[in-house]
Amino acid sequence: MSTSKSMTTYSQVLNMLPSRGYGSELHILRAGARFDNSETLYQPDHLKIVKTYRFEGESDPSDMAVIYLLHGLNDDKGFLLNAYGTYSDEDNQFYDEFIKRVAVDEIQGFDL
């Protein structure tokens, strides 16, 4: 049985990502998606989700989030952070359609 004291928070995961090569955030735009500091514009079929981390707040709905670790065709790696429900990226009209089309190919045994 796990308690919240033993669980990893999404801020802890975000702090570990750069040391594992996943320090660039993916930004979804009308024309595609781009990692921080990259000129490559990716379409959904040029990316794959290699790991998904889900976080559910015990008492605060704003703590509900998901972090996707992604690989791109050009060996770019990074992450995409989004909240669930009310706090999700609903203001980005391209987000849902884009992320639904990204393939999921999780790396077994991959942990931060």
C-alpha angles and dihedrals in degrees: 000000000000127000129201089253090063097042123097114242123223090246089057091050092048090052091053096049100082093055088054094049096259100105097120119091119220116232119200115216136173093266097042138290133301133194118228111276093011129113093200113110110208130204118207093261090057093061136061132195108232099177137014125201118191124194125192120191115228095214109359120066089204087070092066108106146142129217119199119197109211139193123203130204092255092057089261112150131190148122143266119210122196137162126230126242121348094007097049126118092271089134088067102075092194098052103084097044092046099047093046089061096051112103119240115223105159119202107233116231093015110142133158 
